[in-house]
Amino acid sequence: MDIFEKTPEARLDYVVDWTNWLPAGLSIDSSTWSYSDDLTAVATTLASPQTSIILSGGTEGETYIIKNIVETTGGTPLKDSRVFKLVVTTR
């Protein structure tokens, strides 16, 4: 699991690259994110085979689990998820 750090004031982009998971001929059709109410999603992007979210906020000293769920289109639809930790700290 990837671990990223940010300050409470930072607004940063986090990218999930699905290239190694995505079978030939399929593309990502939908992307859903889940995260704590302490964080704010400023924007999300889906540009198959990558998904991204820009997050701001958070409470210093807290660790958050961010989850991205994707579904494919074409062929037999697939569904999978990836998670990463976001540690809010002072740098």
DRENTORKOL-3810 file (N, C-alpha, C; in nm, 4 decimals):
REM DRENTORKOL-3810
@n.u->0.0857; n.v->-0.1171; n.w->0.0000; ca.u->0.0000; ca.v->0.0000; ca.w->0.0000; c.u->0.0902; c.v->0.1234; c.w->0.0000
@n.u->0.0607; n.v->0.2141; n.w->-0.0898; ca.u->0.1357; ca.v->0.3389; ca.w->-0.0965; c.u->0.0963; c.v->0.4300; c.w->0.0200
@n.u->0.1940; n.v->0.5066; n.w->0.0683; ca.u->0.1707; ca.v->0.6028; ca.w->0.1755; c.u->0.2209; c.v->0.7386; c.w->0.1282
@n.u->0.1346; n.v->0.8397; n.w->0.1378; ca.u->0.1692; ca.v->0.9754; ca.w->0.0975; c.u->0.1532; c.v->1.0679; c.w->0.2177
@n.u->0.2317; n.v->1.1761; n.w->0.2190; ca.u->0.2209; ca.v->1.2770; ca.w->0.3234; c.u->0.1751; c.v->1.4088; c.w->0.2634
@n.u->0.0992; n.v->1.4839; n.w->0.3429; ca.u->0.0598; ca.v->1.6196; ca.w->0.3053; c.u->0.0395; c.v->1.7014; c.w->0.4309
@n.u->0.0459; n.v->1.8319; n.w->0.4169; ca.u->0.0122; ca.v->1.9203; ca.w->0.5276; c.u->-0.1372; c.v->1.9505; c.w->0.5203
@n.u->-0.1977; n.v->1.9982; n.w->0.6292; ca.u->-0.3402; ca.v->2.0314; ca.w->0.6235; c.u->-0.3720; c.v->2.1371; c.w->0.5171
@n.u->-0.2765; n.v->2.2258; n.w->0.4883; ca.u->-0.2999; ca.v->2.3342; ca.w->0.3922; c.u->-0.2802; c.v->2.2913; c.w->0.2464
@n.u->-0.2117; n.v->2.1790; n.w->0.2258; ca.u->-0.1778; ca.v->2.1357; ca.w->0.0897; c.u->-0.3013; c.v->2.0891; c.w->0.0123
@n.u->-0.2983; n.v->2.1136; n.w->-0.1169; ca.u->-0.3992; ca.v->2.0642; ca.w->-0.2112; c.u->-0.3203; c.v->1.9893; c.w->-0.3179
@n.u->-0.3246; n.v->1.8549; n.w->-0.3119; ca.u->-0.2369; ca.v->1.7747; ca.w->-0.3958; c.u->-0.3145; c.v->1.6719; c.w->-0.4776
@n.u->-0.2531; n.v->1.6322; n.w->-0.5900; ca.u->-0.3109; ca.v->1.5368; ca.w->-0.6844; c.u->-0.2530; c.v->1.3978; c.w->-0.6577
@n.u->-0.3392; n.v->1.2980; n.w->-0.6464; ca.u->-0.2985; ca.v->1.1595; ca.w->-0.6247; c.u->-0.3506; c.v->1.0761; c.w->-0.7414
@n.u->-0.2601; n.v->1.0024; n.w->-0.8062; ca.u->-0.2930; ca.v->0.9287; ca.w->-0.9284; c.u->-0.2825; c.v->0.7789; c.w->-0.9034
@n.u->-0.3814; n.v->0.7044; n.w->-0.9533; ca.u->-0.3757; ca.v->0.5591; ca.w->-0.9545; c.u->-0.3615; c.v->0.5176; c.w->-1.1003
@n.u->-0.2549; n.v->0.4437; n.w->-1.1298; ca.u->-0.2299; ca.v->0.3958; ca.w->-1.2662; c.u->-0.2715; c.v->0.2490; c.w->-1.2737
@n.u->-0.3737; n.v->0.2219; n.w->-1.3545; ca.u->-0.4318; ca.v->0.0886; ca.w->-1.3670; c.u->-0.3735; c.v->0.0100; c.w->-1.4844
@n.u->-0.2686; n.v->0.0596; n.w->-1.5484; ca.u->-0.2131; ca.v->-0.0016; ca.w->-1.6690; c.u->-0.1828; c.v->-0.1497; c.w->-1.6515
@n.u->-0.1146; n.v->-0.1872; n.w->-1.5448; ca.u->-0.0746; ca.v->-0.3270; ca.w->-1.5257; c.u->-0.1918; c.v->-0.4190; c.w->-1.4947
@n.u->-0.3032; n.v->-0.3657; n.w->-1.4506; ca.u->-0.4214; ca.v->-0.4453; ca.w->-1.4178; c.u->-0.5182; c.v->-0.4568; c.w->-1.5357
@n.u->-0.5245; n.v->-0.3555; n.w->-1.6175; ca.u->-0.6270; ca.v->-0.3443; ca.w->-1.7216; c.u->-0.5962; c.v->-0.4362; c.w->-1.8400
@n.u->-0.6832; n.v->-0.5353; n.w->-1.8678; ca.u->-0.6607; ca.v->-0.6243; ca.w->-1.9808; c.u->-0.6728; c.v->-0.5495; c.w->-2.1147
@n.u->-0.6026; n.v->-0.6010; n.w->-2.2155; ca.u->-0.6102; ca.v->-0.5428; ca.w->-2.3503; c.u->-0.7550; c.v->-0.5416; c.w->-2.3981
@n.u->-0.7940; n.v->-0.4328; n.w->-2.4615; ca.u->-0.9288; ca.v->-0.4201; ca.w->-2.5158; c.u->-1.0304; c.v->-0.3620; c.w->-2.4197
@n.u->-0.9943; n.v->-0.3463; n.w->-2.2927; ca.u->-1.0865; ca.v->-0.2886; ca.w->-2.1950; c.u->-1.0391; c.v->-0.1496; c.w->-2.1561
@n.u->-1.1329; n.v->-0.0669; n.w->-2.1164; ca.u->-1.0989; ca.v->0.0652; ca.w->-2.0642; c.u->-1.1827; c.v->0.0908; c.w->-1.9392
@n.u->-1.1358; n.v->0.1818; n.w->-1.8576; ca.u->-1.2079; ca.v->0.2154; ca.w->-1.7352; c.u->-1.3261; c.v->0.3046; c.w->-1.7707
@n.u->-1.4438; n.v->0.2616; n.w->-1.7266; ca.u->-1.5679; ca.v->0.3321; ca.w->-1.7579; c.u->-1.6140; c.v->0.4208; c.w->-1.6423
@n.u->-1.5843; n.v->0.3785; n.w->-1.5185; ca.u->-1.6259; ca.v->0.4590; ca.w->-1.4036; c.u->-1.5222; c.v->0.4496; c.w->-1.2927
@n.u->-1.5139; n.v->0.5560; n.w->-1.2152; ca.u->-1.4189; ca.v->0.5659; ca.w->-1.1039; c.u->-1.4900; c.v->0.6328; c.w->-0.9869
@n.u->-1.4883; n.v->0.5659; n.w->-0.8721; ca.u->-1.5511; ca.v->0.6184; ca.w->-0.7518; c.u->-1.4467; c.v->0.6244; c.w->-0.6411
@n.u->-1.4478; n.v->0.7326; n.w->-0.5654; ca.u->-1.3511; ca.v->0.7515; ca.w->-0.4570; c.u->-1.4232; c.v->0.7527; c.w->-0.3239
@n.u->-1.3591; n.v->0.6947; n.w->-0.2207; ca.u->-1.4102; ca.v->0.7085; ca.w->-0.0843; c.u->-1.2961; c.v->0.7587; c.w->0.0047
@n.u->-1.3315; n.v->0.8476; n.w->0.0970; ca.u->-1.2321; ca.v->0.9136; ca.w->0.1830; c.u->-1.3072; c.v->0.9755; c.w->0.3004
@n.u->-1.2324; n.v->1.0160; n.w->0.4026; ca.u->-1.2890; ca.v->1.0742; ca.w->0.5230; c.u->-1.3547; c.v->1.2094; c.w->0.4956
@n.u->-1.4547; n.v->1.2412; n.w->0.5766; ca.u->-1.5194; ca.v->1.3728; ca.w->0.5686; c.u->-1.4242; c.v->1.4864; c.w->0.6073
@n.u->-1.3111; n.v->1.4529; n.w->0.6723; ca.u->-1.2111; ca.v->1.5545; ca.w->0.7072; c.u->-1.1379; c.v->1.6069; c.w->0.5839
@n.u->-1.1455; n.v->1.5320; n.w->0.4741; ca.u->-1.0788; ca.v->1.5693; ca.w->0.3493; c.u->-1.1799; c.v->1.6237; c.w->0.2507
@n.u->-1.1335; n.v->1.7063; n.w->0.1578; ca.u->-1.2193; ca.v->1.7604; ca.w->0.0525; c.u->-1.1630; c.v->1.7197; c.w->-0.0828
@n.u->-1.2482; n.v->1.6609; n.w->-0.1669; ca.u->-1.2084; ca.v->1.6304; ca.w->-0.3041; c.u->-1.2315; c.v->1.7554; c.w->-0.3871
@n.u->-1.1248; n.v->1.8178; n.w->-0.4301; ca.u->-1.1333; ca.v->1.9389; ca.w->-0.5107; c.u->-1.1725; c.v->1.9025; c.w->-0.6531
@n.u->-1.1200; n.v->1.7903; n.w->-0.7033; ca.u->-1.1528; ca.v->1.7436; ca.w->-0.8386; c.u->-1.1145; c.v->1.5965; c.w->-0.8511
@n.u->-1.1825; n.v->1.5269; n.w->-0.9414; ca.u->-1.1457; ca.v->1.3904; ca.w->-0.9769; c.u->-1.1363; c.v->1.3823; c.w->-1.1286
@n.u->-1.0499; n.v->1.2920; n.w->-1.1758; ca.u->-1.0294; ca.v->1.2759; ca.w->-1.3195; c.u->-1.0251; c.v->1.1277; c.w->-1.3540
@n.u->-1.0840; n.v->1.0947; n.w->-1.4673; ca.u->-1.0756; ca.v->0.9599; ca.w->-1.5229; c.u->-1.0238; c.v->0.9726; c.w->-1.6647
@n.u->-0.9017; n.v->0.9255; n.w->-1.6872; ca.u->-0.8397; ca.v->0.9241; ca.w->-1.8204; c.u->-0.7761; c.v->0.7861; c.w->-1.8351
@n.u->-0.8613; n.v->0.6872; n.w->-1.8658; ca.u->-0.8185; ca.v->0.5479; ca.w->-1.8697; c.u->-0.6850; c.v->0.5341; c.w->-1.9412
@n.u->-0.5877; n.v->0.4692; n.w->-1.8795; ca.u->-0.5910; ca.v->0.3792; ca.w->-1.7642; c.u->-0.5555; c.v->0.4448; c.w->-1.6308
@n.u->-0.5696; n.v->0.5750; n.w->-1.6182; ca.u->-0.5385; ca.v->0.6410; ca.w->-1.4919; c.u->-0.6609; c.v->0.7108; c.w->-1.4344
@n.u->-0.6640; n.v->0.7141; n.w->-1.3012; ca.u->-0.7646; ca.v->0.7913; ca.w->-1.2293; c.u->-0.6899; c.v->0.8815; c.w->-1.1322
@n.u->-0.7492; n.v->0.9932; n.w->-1.0972; ca.u->-0.6817; ca.v->1.0821; ca.w->-1.0021; c.u->-0.7833; c.v->1.1585; c.w->-0.9190
@n.u->-0.7339; n.v->1.2052; n.w->-0.8047; ca.u->-0.8152; ca.v->1.2867; ca.w->-0.7148; c.u->-0.7256; c.v->1.3949; c.w->-0.6560
@n.u->-0.7765; n.v->1.5157; n.w->-0.6487; ca.u->-0.7069; ca.v->1.6247; ca.w->-0.5814; c.u->-0.7741; c.v->1.6413; c.w->-0.4457
@n.u->-0.6936; n.v->1.6256; n.w->-0.3394; ca.u->-0.7456; ca.v->1.6335; ca.w->-0.2031; c.u->-0.6864; c.v->1.7517; c.w->-0.1279
@n.u->-0.7692; n.v->1.8127; n.w->-0.0451; ca.u->-0.7229; ca.v->1.9175; ca.w->0.0449; c.u->-0.7759; c.v->1.8870; c.w->0.1842
@n.u->-0.7240; n.v->1.9605; n.w->0.2840; ca.u->-0.7727; ca.v->1.9459; ca.w->0.4205; c.u->-0.7069; c.v->1.8324; c.w->0.4958
@n.u->-0.7779; n.v->1.7845; n.w->0.5959; ca.u->-0.7266; ca.v->1.6811; ca.w->0.6839; c.u->-0.6804; c.v->1.7404; c.w->0.8155
@n.u->-0.6690; n.v->1.6556; n.w->0.9147; ca.u->-0.6277; ca.v->1.6967; ca.w->1.0476; c.u->-0.4858; c.v->1.6495; c.w->1.0737
@n.u->-0.4003; n.v->1.7419; n.w->1.1167; ca.u->-0.2610; ca.v->1.7078; ca.w->1.1448; c.u->-0.2531; c.v->1.5926; c.w->1.2441
@n.u->-0.1675; n.v->1.4953; n.w->1.2129; ca.u->-0.1485; ca.v->1.3785; ca.w->1.2980; c.u->-0.2380; c.v->1.2612; c.w->1.2631
@n.u->-0.3329; n.v->1.2820; n.w->1.1726; ca.u->-0.4246; ca.v->1.1745; ca.w->1.1335; c.u->-0.3746; c.v->1.1025; c.w->1.0081
@n.u->-0.4101; n.v->0.9748; n.w->0.9983; ca.u->-0.3831; ca.v->0.8941; ca.w->0.8794; c.u->-0.5168; c.v->0.8527; c.w->0.8202
@n.u->-0.5322; n.v->0.8733; n.w->0.6906; ca.u->-0.6571; ca.v->0.8441; ca.w->0.6220; c.u->-0.6355; c.v->0.7346; c.w->0.5177
@n.u->-0.7377; n.v->0.6538; n.w->0.4974; ca.u->-0.7365; ca.v->0.5533; ca.w->0.3912; c.u->-0.8213; c.v->0.6079; c.w->0.2768
@n.u->-0.7609; n.v->0.6148; n.w->0.1587; ca.u->-0.8295; ca.v->0.6641; ca.w->0.0391; c.u->-0.8506; c.v->0.5424; c.w->-0.0518
@n.u->-0.9721; n.v->0.5248; n.w->-0.1004; ca.u->-1.0043; ca.v->0.4080; ca.w->-0.1831; c.u->-1.0599; c.v->0.4519; c.w->-0.3181
@n.u->-1.0107; n.v->0.3882; n.w->-0.4229; ca.u->-1.0577; ca.v->0.4135; ca.w->-0.5591; c.u->-1.1143; c.v->0.2831; c.w->-0.6156
@n.u->-1.2402; n.v->0.2854; n.w->-0.6576; ca.u->-1.3059; ca.v->0.1697; ca.w->-0.7175; c.u->-1.3327; c.v->0.2019; c.w->-0.8639
@n.u->-1.2904; n.v->0.1114; n.w->-0.9533; ca.u->-1.3134; ca.v->0.1315; ca.w->-1.0964; c.u->-1.3904; c.v->0.0140; c.w->-1.1549
@n.u->-1.4640; n.v->0.0437; n.w->-1.2625; ca.u->-1.5316; ca.v->-0.0585; ca.w->-1.3409; c.u->-1.4951; c.v->-0.0373; c.w->-1.4866
@n.u->-1.4846; n.v->-0.1490; n.w->-1.5600; ca.u->-1.4435; ca.v->-0.1409; ca.w->-1.6998; c.u->-1.5626; c.v->-0.1516; c.w->-1.7935
@n.u->-1.5361; n.v->-0.1191; n.w->-1.9191; ca.u->-1.6326; ca.v->-0.1354; ca.w->-2.0261; c.u->-1.5643; c.v->-0.2115; c.w->-2.1382
@n.u->-1.6401; n.v->-0.2782; n.w->-2.2213; ca.u->-1.5833; ca.v->-0.3578; ca.w->-2.3289; c.u->-1.5560; c.v->-0.4986; c.w->-2.2809
@n.u->-1.5920; n.v->-0.5975; n.w->-2.3592; ca.u->-1.5710; ca.v->-0.7359; ca.w->-2.3169; c.u->-1.6541; c.v->-0.7661; c.w->-2.1945
@n.u->-1.6004; n.v->-0.8475; n.w->-2.1053; ca.u->-1.6673; ca.v->-0.8783; ca.w->-1.9800; c.u->-1.6298; c.v->-0.7707; c.w->-1.8778
@n.u->-1.7264; n.v->-0.6936; n.w->-1.8281; ca.u->-1.6958; ca.v->-0.5860; ca.w->-1.7341; c.u->-1.6271; c.v->-0.6386; c.w->-1.6079
@n.u->-1.5253; n.v->-0.5693; n.w->-1.5647; ca.u->-1.4508; ca.v->-0.6024; ca.w->-1.4437; c.u->-1.4630; c.v->-0.4885; c.w->-1.3439
@n.u->-1.4408; n.v->-0.5204; n.w->-1.2169; ca.u->-1.4463; ca.v->-0.4204; ca.w->-1.1103; c.u->-1.3335; c.v->-0.4512; c.w->-1.0123
@n.u->-1.2614; n.v->-0.3470; n.w->-0.9678; ca.u->-1.1530; ca.v->-0.3658; ca.w->-0.8727; c.u->-1.1323; c.v->-0.2362; c.w->-0.7948
@n.u->-1.0495; n.v->-0.2440; n.w->-0.6916; ca.u->-1.0218; ca.v->-0.1245; ca.w->-0.6105; c.u->-0.8748; c.v->-0.1213; c.w->-0.5701
@n.u->-0.8289; n.v->-0.0006; n.w->-0.5387; ca.u->-0.6950; ca.v->0.0227; ca.w->-0.4858; c.u->-0.7086; c.v->0.1202; c.w->-0.3700
@n.u->-0.6215; n.v->0.1058; n.w->-0.2708; ca.u->-0.6216; ca.v->0.1964; ca.w->-0.1566; c.u->-0.4811; c.v->0.2512; c.w->-0.1338
@n.u->-0.4772; n.v->0.3696; n.w->-0.0736; ca.u->-0.3501; ca.v->0.4244; ca.w->-0.0280; c.u->-0.3743; c.v->0.5004; c.w->0.1017
@n.u->-0.2663; n.v->0.5179; n.w->0.1798; ca.u->-0.2747; ca.v->0.5928; ca.w->0.3044; c.u->-0.2292; c.v->0.7355; c.w->0.2796
@n.u->-0.2966; n.v->0.8286; n.w->0.3447; ca.u->-0.2609; ca.v->0.9693; ca.w->0.3381; c.u->-0.2371; c.v->1.0174; c.w->0.4813
@n.u->-0.1125; n.v->1.0527; n.w->0.5112; ca.u->-0.0741; ca.v->1.0981; ca.w->0.6450; c.u->-0.0651; c.v->1.2508; c.w->0.6421
@n.u->-0.1412; n.v->1.3147; n.w->0.7308; ca.u->-0.1384; ca.v->1.4602; ca.w->0.7387; c.u->-0.0401; c.v->1.4987; c.w->0.8491
@n.u->0.0621; n.v->1.5747; n.w->0.8093; ca.u->0.1720; ca.v->1.6048; ca.w->0.9007; c.u->0.2278; c.v->1.7435; c.w->0.8713
@n.u->0.3130; n.v->1.7903; n.w->0.9574; ca.u->0.3857; ca.v->1.9137; ca.w->0.9349; c.u->0.5203; c.v->1.8784; c.w->0.8743
@n.u->0.5599; n.v->1.9479; n.w->0.7684; ca.u->0.6899; ca.v->1.9205; ca.w->0.7066; c.u->0.7857; c.v->2.0302; c.w->0.7411
END
